[in-house]
Amino acid sequence: MKSFGFAIEGITQGIKEEKNMRIHLFFSIIALSISIMLSLSSLEWVLIILCIGGMLALELVNSALERVVDMVTKEYHPLAKQAKDMAAGAVFLYAIISVIIGLIIFMPKLISLINSTF
């Protein structure tokens, strides 16, 4: 039970201290709201939840890596920069993939909704 508490504390710290985590949460709420509105299939829900969960988890890992690097050295070091840049790149890549998946799922349904309204 103690480890669950540590995990929840880590998530809470990430939300409180990381602007990007809050941005990801904001867009997650939008994606979930649209998902509810569009009555997604089970498979589509699974994909949206995987995108959201993966994005939030990856952002936490990125933040953790940045803190470890900062703890090791306060001075500029090319390897420290590479580590931080690669972790940020992983988050960025996953975000792009998540947006593409969201567009594949949402666009046909939104276009159909708009066409049926007009």
N, C-alpha and C positions, 0 to 999 in steps of 0.2 A: 504493500500500500504506500510505503514511503516513496518508492520510485515513481508512482503515479503523481504524487504531490510535487516531486521535483520536475516532472515533465510539464505539469500544469503551470508551475511557477515559470518555467522556461518560455512557454507559450505566452503567458501574461507579460513577462518582461519584453518579449519580442514585440507584442502589440503596443506596450507603453513606450518603448524606446526607439522603435524602428519605424520611420516614416513610410518606407516602402511596404512594410507589413500592413500598415493601416490602409495604404492605397490598394493593396491586393485584397484586403478584406472588403473594402468599399465596392470594388468591381465584382467580387464574389457574391455579394448581396444582390447586386444588379443582375448578375447571371442567374442566380437562383430565382429571383423574382420573375425574370423573363421565362425561365424554365417552367415555373408554376403556371404562368399565363398561357403558355403554348402547349400545355399538356404533353410533355415529352414521353416517348416510349421508355421502357425499362432500360434498354441498351443506351439510349441517349442520356438518361439520368446517370447511368454508370460512368459514361465518358465525361460528363460535366463534373461529377463528384471527383473523379480521378484527376481531372485538370485542376480543380480548385484545391483539393487536398495536396496534390503534388506541388503546386505552386507555393502554397503556404509552408509546406515542409521544407522545400528547397530554399525558400527565403530565410527560414530559421537556421538552416545549415550554413548558408552564406553569412549570416550575421554572426554565428558562432565562430566560423573560420576567421572572420575579420577581427573578432575580439582576441582570439588566440594569437594571431599575427601581431596585433598591437601589444599584447602582453609580452611577447618575445622581444620585440624591438620597437622603440619609439623613433628610431632614426630611419631615414630612407634606405631601403635595400632593394635592389632589383628583383630578387626572388620573392620578397614580401609583396611587392607590387604585382608580380606575376600571379602569385597565389590569390590575391584579392581580385585581380582582374579576371582570372579564370573562373572563380566562384561567381562573380557578377555576370560573366558571360553565360554560365550555366543557367542562372535565373532568367536572363534575357532570352535565351534560346527556348526555354520551357514556356515563357510567357508568349512568345511568337507562336509556338506550336499550339498552345491553349487557345489563342485568339483564332487561329485557323480552324481548329476543331469547333469552336463556338460558331464561327461563320458558317461552316458546313452544316451544322445542326440548325442554327437559328434562321439563316437567310431564306431557305425555301419556305419555311413555315411563316415567317414574317411577310414575305412576298405574297403568299397565298392569302394570308389574313387581310392584307391591304387590298388585293384584287377582289376579294369577296365583299369588302366594305364599300368599294366604289363600283 
